[in-house]
Amino acid sequence: MKIKRLIIVLLFVLLSAMVEAPSLSYGQTLTPKEENNLGYAYYLGHGVPQNYYTAVYWLKLAAAQGNATAQHNLSVIQKQK
C-alpha cells in the first residue's frame, strides 16, 4: 500500500512540474518575437497567470525594438482598456 501511495505522489509531483510556467534564468534574454509572445500569453492567461500589467510590460519591450506585431497587440490592448 505504501508503494502505491508513493507512486501516486511521485506522479503528481512530476506532472505538476511539467505544467509550471517557464522561468528565465539570470542573464537570459528574449528576442522581440519571444517578448511579444510572452506578453500576449500573459494577456490571455495561456500557460501563465493572466496579468494585464505584465502583458503590457513585455509587449512594450518588444514594441520598442520594432516588433510590428507587438506594436499592434499593444495598441489593441490599450484601446480595450
N, C-alpha and C positions, 0 to 999 in steps of 0.2 A: 504494500500500500504506500509506503514511504517513497519508493522508487517512482511510482506512478505520479504522485504529487510533485516530486522533484522534476520530472519530465515536463509536467504541465507548467510549472513555474519557469523553467528554462525556456520553453517555447514562448511563453508570454513575454519574457524579457527580450528575447531575440526579435520577436515581432514588433514590440514597442520601439526597439532601437531602429528598426527599418523604416518607421514612419515619421521619425523626428525630422524637423526642418533642418536643412543643411546649414552649417555654420562656417563662417570664414575664419581661416587661420590668420594669425598676426602677420601682416605684410602681404597678404594675398590681395590681388587687385582683380577687378572685373572689367571686362570690355564694356563699352557703351551699350551694346546689344544685350549683354547679360544684366546690366543695371536696369535697362528698360524692362526686361522680362521679370526681374525680381520685383521691381516697383509695381508692375501690373499684377503679379501674383499676390502681393500684399493688398492691392486694391480689391481684388476679387476674393481673397482669402483661400487661394488654391495652394495647399501644401504648407501654408504658414498662417498664423492668426491674422484675420482681417484687420488692417490698421491703415486708415487714411493718411495719417501724418508720415508714417514710414514709407508708404507708397509714393507720396509726393517728394520725399527726400531722394529716393532712388531715381525717380523719373527726372527730377531737376538735375541730378548729376549726369545722367545720360544725355539730356537735352542740351546741357551746357557744352557737351563735347560734340554737338552737331548731329546727334541721332534724331532723324526726322520722325521716326515712329514714336519716340519718347516725347518729342515736342507736340505731336498730335495727341497722344494719350494724355499728356499733362493739360492741354487746353480743353479737352473733352471733360476731364475730371473737374477742372476748376470751374467750368460752366455749369456743371451739375450741382456744385456746392451752393 
